[in-house]
């Protein structure tokens, strides 16, 4: 048999797969409508595992892994579609945010970083000894917002700053890169107690943890990719969860949160991660 003939058969099979895919998505739409009405959950890992076992039963062992991978991707794409339809059918977005910003009056910073402040007069900035104290000043109302270094570009991120955002329920509202005389580039952020999303924002900061099962991180990264979202940053930090250890993943997404597709993505992430927190919405210029 000639290669050209094999390719014709592949094209024929691909055409059949396309027809079956369209039919399957039509069924997925029916599932989404029923689940939206009953408020049933979309992702059911146990059911998906049972489907994989059933579909691979009796298959040639050499093809089981490949077919399993194919089934998983089909189910992932089906879930993506169902989350989008569910968002259309009922109001279920799990995060509250405002669409208008308030002018930040009094800023608070760690004393040793005051020399980096370029946005206002240093005389108008409250200074404290730690990031934790910055958070306390904001939560108590003594400061409107905080400012600090979240990353030295190419060198490392600030665990203390990320932990502050988590512990105090604070949100990044602005981000800029500053370069000093020595050529050190630092990502400076302003953060406050409200999540605000503006039309000009092009970044979302999130934290998520993965379920403790094979392929969970890969599935989450594929999910983000399926929405056409570029991930401009990701790093992980270990933490103790009961008697075991797990990882928190901090990621920056190149997207605006106040759009239909991204709201569907965040809704899906909220359902399929073990934990998801929004840490900010802001505009960032350039590549870092």
C-alpha positions as CSV (number, residue, x, y, z in Angstrom):
1,X,0.0,0.0,0.0
2,X,1.3,3.5,-0.9
3,X,1.6,6.2,1.6
4,X,-0.8,8.4,-0.3
5,X,-3.5,5.7,0.1
6,X,-2.8,5.4,3.8
7,X,-3.3,9.2,4.1
8,X,-6.6,9.0,2.3
9,X,-7.8,6.4,4.8
10,X,-6.6,8.7,7.7
11,X,-8.5,11.6,6.2
12,X,-11.6,9.3,6.0
13,X,-11.3,8.3,9.6
14,X,-10.7,11.9,10.7
15,X,-13.9,12.9,8.9
16,X,-15.8,10.2,10.9
17,X,-14.2,11.4,14.1
18,X,-15.4,14.9,13.3
19,X,-19.0,13.8,12.9
20,X,-18.9,11.8,16.1
21,X,-17.3,14.8,17.9
22,X,-20.1,17.1,16.8
23,X,-22.6,14.6,18.0
24,X,-20.9,14.2,21.3
25,X,-20.8,17.9,21.9
26,X,-24.5,18.1,21.2
27,X,-25.0,15.5,23.9
28,X,-22.6,17.5,26.2
29,X,-24.9,20.5,25.6
30,X,-27.9,18.5,26.8
31,X,-25.9,17.4,29.9
32,X,-25.0,21.1,30.6
33,X,-28.7,22.2,30.4
34,X,-29.8,19.4,32.8
35,X,-27.0,20.1,35.2
36,X,-27.6,23.9,35.1
37,X,-31.2,23.2,36.1
38,X,-30.4,20.8,38.9
39,X,-27.2,22.6,39.9
40,X,-25.4,19.3,39.7
41,X,-21.5,19.4,39.5
42,X,-19.9,19.0,36.1
43,X,-16.7,17.3,37.1
44,X,-17.1,13.8,38.5
45,X,-13.7,12.1,38.6
46,X,-15.1,8.7,39.7
47,X,-17.5,8.6,36.8
48,X,-14.7,9.5,34.4
49,X,-12.5,6.8,35.8
50,X,-15.3,4.2,35.3
51,X,-15.8,5.3,31.7
52,X,-12.0,4.9,31.0
53,X,-12.0,1.4,32.5
54,X,-15.1,0.4,30.5
55,X,-13.8,1.8,27.2
56,X,-10.4,0.3,27.5
57,X,-11.6,-3.1,28.5
58,X,-10.4,-5.8,26.1
59,X,-8.3,-3.4,24.1
60,X,-4.8,-4.3,22.8
61,X,-2.4,-3.5,25.7
62,X,-0.1,-1.6,23.4
63,X,-2.9,0.9,22.6
64,X,-4.4,1.3,26.1
65,X,-2.3,4.3,27.2
66,X,-2.9,6.2,24.0
67,X,-6.6,5.5,24.0
68,X,-6.8,6.5,27.6
69,X,-5.1,9.8,26.8
70,X,-7.6,10.4,24.0
71,X,-10.6,9.7,26.1
72,X,-9.3,12.0,28.8
73,X,-8.8,14.9,26.3
74,X,-12.3,14.3,24.9
75,X,-13.8,14.5,28.4
76,X,-11.7,17.6,29.3
77,X,-13.0,19.4,26.1
78,X,-16.5,18.4,26.9
79,X,-16.2,19.8,30.4
80,X,-14.8,23.1,29.1
81,X,-17.9,23.4,26.8
82,X,-20.2,22.5,29.7
83,X,-18.7,25.1,32.0
84,X,-19.2,27.8,29.4
85,X,-22.8,26.8,28.8
86,X,-23.5,26.7,32.5
87,X,-22.2,30.2,32.9
88,X,-24.7,31.2,30.2
89,X,-27.6,29.4,31.8
90,X,-27.2,30.5,35.4
91,X,-25.4,33.1,37.5
92,X,-22.8,31.0,39.2
93,X,-19.5,32.9,38.9
94,X,-17.8,32.4,42.3
95,X,-15.8,35.6,42.6
96,X,-17.0,39.1,43.4
97,X,-15.3,42.1,42.0
98,X,-15.9,45.8,41.3
99,X,-15.6,47.6,38.0
100,X,-14.7,51.0,39.3
101,X,-11.5,51.9,41.1
102,X,-11.1,54.3,44.0
103,X,-8.1,56.7,44.2
104,X,-5.6,55.3,46.7
105,X,-4.9,58.0,49.2
106,X,-2.5,56.8,51.9
107,X,0.1,54.2,50.9
108,X,2.0,52.0,53.3
109,X,5.4,50.3,52.7
110,X,8.1,48.4,54.4
111,X,10.6,51.0,55.6
112,X,13.6,49.5,53.9
113,X,11.9,49.6,50.5
114,X,10.8,53.3,50.7
115,X,13.6,54.4,48.4
116,X,11.9,52.5,45.5
117,X,8.7,54.5,45.8
118,X,8.3,56.6,42.6
119,X,4.5,57.2,42.5
120,X,4.1,59.8,45.2
121,X,5.9,61.9,47.7
122,X,7.8,59.8,50.3
123,X,6.5,62.1,53.0
124,X,3.0,60.9,52.3
125,X,3.8,57.2,52.7
126,X,3.4,55.3,56.0
127,X,6.3,53.1,56.8
128,X,6.4,49.9,58.9
129,X,8.8,47.1,59.7
130,X,7.2,44.2,57.9
131,X,4.9,43.1,55.1
132,X,2.6,41.7,57.8
133,X,2.3,45.2,59.3
134,X,1.5,46.6,55.9
135,X,-1.4,44.2,55.7
136,X,-2.6,45.1,59.2
137,X,-2.5,48.9,58.3
138,X,-4.7,48.2,55.2
139,X,-7.2,45.9,57.0
140,X,-7.5,48.4,59.9
141,X,-8.2,51.3,57.5
142,X,-5.1,53.3,58.5
143,X,-3.8,52.9,54.9
144,X,-5.7,52.7,51.6
145,X,-3.2,50.4,49.9
146,X,0.3,48.9,50.2
147,X,3.3,48.9,47.9
148,X,6.1,46.4,47.7
149,X,8.4,44.2,45.7
150,X,6.7,41.0,44.4
151,X,9.6,39.9,42.2
152,X,13.2,40.6,41.3
153,X,13.0,39.8,37.6
154,X,15.2,36.8,36.7
155,X,16.3,36.4,40.4
156,X,13.2,35.2,42.3
157,X,9.8,36.0,43.7
158,X,8.8,37.3,47.2
159,X,7.3,34.5,49.2
160,X,6.5,37.0,51.9
161,X,4.5,39.2,49.6
162,X,2.5,36.2,48.1
163,X,1.8,35.0,51.6
164,X,0.6,38.4,52.7
165,X,-1.9,38.5,49.8
166,X,-3.2,35.1,50.8
167,X,-3.4,35.6,54.6
168,X,-4.9,39.1,54.5
169,X,-7.2,38.7,51.6
170,X,-5.6,41.5,49.6
171,X,-5.5,42.0,45.8
172,X,-2.9,43.5,43.4
173,X,-4.3,46.5,41.6
174,X,-1.2,47.9,39.9
175,X,2.1,46.5,38.7
176,X,5.2,48.1,37.2
177,X,8.8,47.2,36.5
178,X,11.5,49.5,37.8
179,X,15.2,49.2,36.9
180,X,17.8,50.7,39.2
181,X,21.2,52.0,38.3
182,X,22.8,48.6,38.7
183,X,20.4,47.1,36.1
184,X,18.3,45.2,38.7
185,X,14.7,44.9,37.5
186,X,12.0,44.7,40.2
187,X,8.3,44.1,39.8
188,X,6.6,46.6,42.1
189,X,2.9,46.1,43.0
190,X,0.2,48.1,44.7
191,X,-2.3,46.1,46.6
192,X,-5.5,46.8,48.5
193,X,-8.5,45.2,50.1
194,X,-10.9,45.1,47.1
195,X,-10.7,43.2,43.9
196,X,-11.2,45.7,41.0
197,X,-11.3,44.7,37.3
198,X,-10.9,47.5,34.7
199,X,-11.2,47.3,30.9
200,X,-7.4,48.0,30.5
201,X,-6.3,45.2,32.8
202,X,-4.3,42.4,31.0
203,X,-3.1,40.3,33.9
204,X,-4.8,38.1,36.5
205,X,-2.8,36.7,39.5
206,X,-4.1,33.4,40.9
207,X,-3.1,30.8,43.5
208,X,-4.3,27.2,43.2
209,X,-3.6,23.8,44.7
210,X,-4.1,20.5,42.8
211,X,-6.0,17.4,43.9
212,X,-3.6,14.7,44.9
213,X,-4.0,12.4,41.9
214,X,-2.0,11.6,38.7
215,X,-2.2,14.2,36.0
216,X,-4.0,16.8,38.0
217,X,-1.5,19.6,37.3
218,X,-1.2,18.6,33.6
219,X,-5.0,18.8,33.3
220,X,-5.1,22.3,34.9
221,X,-2.4,23.6,32.6
222,X,-4.1,22.1,29.5
223,X,-7.3,23.7,30.7
224,X,-5.7,27.2,30.7
225,X,-4.2,26.5,27.3
226,X,-7.5,25.4,25.9
227,X,-8.9,28.9,26.6
228,X,-6.1,30.4,24.6
229,X,-4.6,32.0,27.7
230,X,-0.8,32.6,27.9
231,X,0.7,32.0,31.4
232,X,3.3,34.7,31.9
233,X,4.5,33.3,35.3
234,X,4.2,30.2,37.4
235,X,6.0,29.1,40.6
236,X,5.3,26.7,43.4
237,X,5.8,26.6,47.1
238,X,5.3,23.6,49.5
239,X,3.0,23.7,52.4
240,X,1.8,21.2,55.0
241,X,-1.7,19.9,54.6
242,X,-2.6,17.8,57.7
243,X,-0.2,14.9,57.7
244,X,1.0,15.4,54.2
245,X,2.7,18.0,52.0
246,X,1.2,19.7,49.0
247,X,2.1,22.6,46.7
248,X,0.6,26.0,46.1
249,X,1.0,27.2,42.6
250,X,1.1,30.9,41.9
251,X,0.4,31.9,38.3
252,X,0.0,35.1,36.3
253,X,-2.4,34.8,33.4
254,X,-2.4,37.2,30.4
255,X,-6.1,37.9,30.3
256,X,-8.9,40.3,31.5
257,X,-11.2,38.8,34.1
258,X,-14.3,40.7,33.0
259,X,-14.8,38.6,29.8
260,X,-17.1,35.7,29.1
261,X,-14.3,33.2,28.2
262,X,-12.1,34.1,31.2
263,X,-15.0,34.0,33.6
264,X,-15.7,30.5,32.3
265,X,-12.1,29.5,32.8
266,X,-12.0,30.8,36.4
267,X,-15.3,29.0,37.1
268,X,-13.9,25.8,35.8
269,X,-10.6,26.2,37.7
270,X,-12.7,26.9,40.9
271,X,-14.4,23.5,40.4
272,X,-11.5,21.4,39.4
273,X,-8.7,22.6,41.7
274,X,-8.5,21.8,45.3
275,X,-8.3,25.5,46.1
276,X,-8.4,28.6,44.0
277,X,-7.9,32.2,45.0
278,X,-7.7,35.4,42.9
279,X,-4.8,37.5,44.0
280,X,-5.2,40.5,41.7
281,X,-6.3,42.1,38.4
282,X,-4.0,44.7,36.9
283,X,-2.3,46.1,33.9
284,X,1.3,45.1,33.1
285,X,3.3,46.6,30.3
286,X,5.9,44.5,28.2
287,X,7.4,41.1,28.8
288,X,9.1,40.2,32.0
